[in-house]
Amino acid sequence: MARTLTDEQGVKRYLVNLKVNGDNHTVMVKGNSLLVNVLRDELDLTGTKKGCELGDCGSCTVLLDGKPVNSCLVLAVEAEGREITTIEGVAQNDKLDKLQESFVNNAAIQCGYCTPGMVLSAKALLTRNPHPTETEVREAISGNLCRCTGYVNIVKAVMAAAEQE
Amino acid sequence: MYLPDFEYYQPNSLAEACRLMAKFGPRARILAGGTDLLHKMKHGQLEPEVIVSLNGLERLREITYQKGVGVVIGARATHNDIAGSALLQEKYRSVCEAAHHMANNQIRNVGTLGGNIVNAVPSADLPPILIALGASVKLAGSQGRRVLPLEEFFTGVHSSVIEPDEILTEVIIPDQPSTGSTYIRFGLRRSGALAVVGAAVAVTMEGETCREARIALGAAAPVPMRARQAEAVLKNQVITPDLLEEAGVCAARECSPRSSIRGSEEYRRDLVRVLTRRALQKAIKEGHV
């Protein structure tokens, strides 16, 4: 459990240790702070998008201990000690991940708003299952909505990245 | 969209969690996965002053087999924990399948079995298959613990027998006489859609004869319901396609669905007929799928 601090007015805050994209951060949050807002506003990791904010659209997807979750439905205080990967952590050493390359090469990006979440859901799938079927790809990104409806190329990009394995 | 203020507690023991719930009563809410609670709080449908998080109670996430008891699933097990459990895959793949087809991957990584039950939503996917398998739930309260059949847990839409100071801690699937079970749901989309109707069955076959059938329906009444008349049609009968159709017709007659944006009453009744028949066929032929 995160360390608690109570200010003069009796408001409680929590010192939360997060490991984000390999870096350790300690942030001070209120009980009702959502992980998405802490990532965006405190850590300036604005690649994580806010869409519906109700767990339907998947734009705020991050990996929590390697698993995709909607960061709009996670209390920051509950992420104490967890490993978080945001879209900023996918490219290593300023070089795009092959999955990201594949999104570019297959024109899997239109407006781009769903892309961070799509990439993270696909990344988690390929880590767990390096050679998925098309059905498995579609299932893995079924919690990520693309309002440009560019699903065909997104699926193509994930399949192409898997083939390079 | 921000959450209103609340006091946050993360107890280290179940006893402490129960004590907090007893102290704050209806002013407090349990937070497990949060996919439903935080959603409702953002919409202003719930404004708890206190949140008691089960995040510190890792043991409530275990899925184990206890000899003489059965499969015990901790209430904090997520839908993906259930879908991917080797133990459940081996014994009751029907339960894994029900968990796997809910909501979407992000929600399944966070949402819990306990939440799916305690919310008492008629369309919830796990209660029907668990009821068909004769599962019980364990409730821990400040006054002690009690175990009751899941079937007797629900009292209406969003209501159940759980007291404000009680916490659902585990679901127990007893060792089965049944030889097969399955859950089939119909949704308007394959992902992220509530069940329009769900049908779960568990059958005990002896050759071609059905010794017993348990049929539980979701979104077919205000609570997950047993289709007892349909079950009676099958008891000690040699199974024929006509008999399965008759059981389906019977289930459609005895259920009481409502009309909603997802489907009219009439449409749902017809779905109950078809899904009940298909679920029976599958469980009879393929075992616990």
Interface residues (C-beta under 8 A of the other chain):
Chain A: M1 K12 Y14 K30 G31 N32 L34 N37 E53 L54 G55 D56 G58 T61 L64 K67 P68 V69 N70 C72 L73 V74 L75 V77 E78 S121 E139 A140 S142 G143
Chain B: M1 Y2 L3 P4 D5 F6 E7 Y8 Q10 N12 L31 G34 T35 L38 H39 K42 H43 I51 S53 N55 G56 N80 A103 N104 N105 Q106 I107 N109 V110 R190 S191 G192
